[in-house]
Amino acid sequence: VAYGIGVGREGFLWKGSAHVGRKAQWPGWTPPREMLKRRPDLPRHMDGGIENPLGARALYLFADGKDTLYRIHGTNDPNSIGRAASSGCFRMLNGHALDLAGRIDVGRR
């Protein structure tokens, strides 16, 4: 199976290896402190739902026992797929994120 994705823009590219430490359906979004410094206009938290930028599913990437703050997730912006537009996360169409989340177990590299 192959999926189209959106990736991190320059300066926010993923590097390293990780495992799925957690999965969530319609996850809430709390922008990291560093993101809020760059974008103080962002909400401090957004509940899960159709307007949430994490989309329908999120796979939380962990390394060395810690949350990396990087995610593989759906998106509310399908036009970002195929572009380097995120703050480092891997964006997918919601249908693809649903499919991937159903195929991947917590703990998978």
C-alpha positions as CSV (number, residue, x, y, z in Angstrom):
1,V,0.0,0.0,0.0
2,A,1.3,3.5,-0.8
3,Y,-0.1,6.8,0.5
4,G,0.5,10.4,-0.5
5,I,1.9,12.5,2.3
6,G,2.8,16.0,3.2
7,V,6.0,16.5,5.1
8,G,7.9,19.1,7.1
9,R,8.9,22.3,5.5
10,E,12.6,23.3,5.4
11,G,13.9,23.5,8.9
12,F,11.3,21.1,10.3
13,L,12.2,17.8,8.5
14,W,12.0,14.5,10.4
15,K,15.2,12.8,11.1
16,G,15.8,9.5,13.0
17,S,13.8,6.4,13.9
18,A,10.8,6.0,16.2
19,H,8.0,3.7,17.1
20,V,4.3,4.2,17.4
21,G,3.8,4.9,21.1
22,R,0.1,5.8,21.0
23,K,-2.8,6.0,18.5
24,A,-5.8,8.3,18.8
25,Q,-9.2,8.7,17.0
26,W,-10.1,12.3,16.3
27,P,-7.3,13.5,18.5
28,G,-7.2,16.8,20.3
29,W,-4.4,19.1,19.4
30,T,-2.2,21.1,21.8
31,P,0.5,23.0,19.8
32,P,3.9,22.5,21.3
33,R,5.5,25.5,23.1
34,E,7.9,26.1,20.2
35,M,5.1,26.3,17.7
36,L,3.2,28.8,20.0
37,K,6.3,31.0,20.1
38,R,6.3,31.1,16.2
39,R,2.5,31.4,16.0
40,P,1.0,33.0,19.1
41,D,-2.4,33.2,17.2
42,L,-2.9,29.5,17.5
43,P,-5.3,28.0,20.1
44,R,-3.7,26.6,23.2
45,H,-5.8,23.5,22.7
46,M,-8.3,22.3,20.1
47,D,-10.7,19.3,20.7
48,G,-10.8,16.6,18.0
49,G,-13.1,17.1,15.1
50,I,-13.3,18.0,11.4
51,E,-11.6,21.4,11.9
52,N,-8.7,19.9,13.9
53,P,-5.4,19.9,11.9
54,L,-4.6,16.3,13.2
55,G,-7.6,14.9,11.3
56,A,-9.3,11.6,11.9
57,R,-6.4,9.6,13.3
58,A,-3.0,10.2,14.7
59,L,0.0,7.9,15.3
60,Y,2.2,9.4,18.0
61,L,5.9,8.8,17.4
62,F,8.1,7.9,20.4
63,A,11.9,7.4,20.6
64,D,14.0,6.5,23.7
65,G,10.9,6.2,25.8
66,K,9.8,9.8,25.0
67,D,7.2,11.4,22.8
68,T,9.0,13.1,19.9
69,L,6.1,15.5,19.4
70,Y,6.0,14.3,15.7
71,R,2.9,12.6,14.4
72,I,1.7,10.7,11.4
73,H,-1.9,12.1,11.1
74,G,-4.8,12.9,9.0
75,T,-5.4,16.5,7.9
76,N,-8.1,19.1,7.5
77,D,-6.1,20.5,4.6
78,P,-6.0,18.0,1.8
79,N,-4.2,20.5,-0.4
80,S,-1.1,20.1,1.8
81,I,-0.6,16.5,0.6
82,G,2.4,16.3,-1.7
83,R,4.0,19.4,-0.3
84,A,6.6,20.3,2.4
85,A,4.2,22.4,4.5
86,S,4.0,21.0,8.0
87,S,6.0,21.7,11.2
88,G,7.5,18.3,10.9
89,C,4.6,15.9,11.1
90,F,3.6,13.5,8.3
91,R,0.2,14.5,7.0
92,M,-2.2,12.1,5.1
93,L,-5.6,12.3,3.7
94,N,-8.1,11.3,6.5
95,G,-9.1,8.1,4.7
96,H,-5.5,7.0,4.3
97,A,-4.8,7.8,8.0
98,L,-7.8,5.7,8.9
99,D,-6.4,2.8,6.8
100,L,-2.9,3.1,8.2
101,A,-4.0,3.3,11.8
102,G,-6.0,0.1,11.3
103,R,-2.9,-1.7,9.9
104,I,-0.3,-0.5,12.5
105,D,-0.1,-1.6,16.1
106,V,1.3,0.4,19.0
107,G,5.0,-0.5,19.3
108,R,5.6,-0.8,15.6
109,R,8.7,0.9,14.2
